[in-house]
């Protein structure tokens, strides 16, 4: 968990540099955060603190969700992830395909969705892109962008995994009309409480005050 939290702090610095157009900053992860297990003939890999990919039939791999507060009136259009340190994970793996979500109230045995042949018969690394924007919303008027980063790639035909331990992240941003509702005047106490709430969910809490919405 310490390594993951350190990685989140590094991403926070990347936001500042991306806004200024400076050099990218490294997302630093550790293989100690990886856990491997089996489900029948399939392999499962989990990264501590990360969710999983959701494309049914495709390989189930860790997906890191990262929230960043960005300047007002700016939209994140792309994330470029450039690996600088990559580890070939020892061994071969038949990664479990993603299964459809199932309601907890469904007591039946769901039908197994087999691997997507177009992906599993190829040796092209999956996923092809290591990062993407995942939406952007107003949180009390603050401009919060969500990113998804994929630090592991799977080559299905050779059944190999690559773990990108260090990634340079570049955020591409441009002016946009985001359609957020205007923010009214707030008391100092209310403003401070809101800033604390926003800081609790973003990886760059030191930027919350300077990226605050204009009160009307």
FENWOGI-V14404 format. One record per backbone hydrogen bond with DSSP energy under -0.5 kcal/mol. NH is the residue of the N-H (numbers start at 1). CO is the residue of the C=O. Records with the same first field share a line. If there is no record, write none. Layout:
# FENWOGI-V14404
NH->CO ; CO
This chain:
# FENWOGI-V14404
5->1
6->2
7->3
8->4
9->5
10->6
11->7
12->8
13->9
14->10
15->11
16->12
17->13
18->14
19->15
20->16
21->17
22->17
25->169
27->167
28->26
29->27 ; 165
33->30
34->31
35->46
37->44
39->42
42->39
43->94
44->37
46->35
48->33 ; 46
50->47
51->63
53->61
56->54
57->98
58->55
60->96
61->59
63->51
64->149
66->147
68->145
70->68 ; 143
74->71
75->174
77->75 ; 172
78->172
80->170
81->79
82->80 ; 168
83->81
84->166
85->166
87->163
89->87 ; 161
93->159
95->93
96->43
98->58
106->103
107->105
110->108
114->112
116->57
117->115
119->116
120->116
121->117
122->119
126->154
132->148
134->135 ; 146
137->144
139->137 ; 142
140->138
142->139
144->137 ; 142
145->68 ; 143
146->135
147->66
148->132
149->64
150->130
151->149
153->162
154->126
155->160
156->154
157->122
159->155
160->155
162->153
163->87
164->151 ; 162
165->85 ; 163
166->85
167->27
168->82
169->25 ; 167
170->80
172->78 ; 170
173->171
174->75
176->73
178->176
183->214
191->187
192->188
193->189
194->190
195->191
196->192
197->193
198->194
199->195
200->196
201->198
202->198
203->67
207->204
208->205
211->207
212->209
216->183
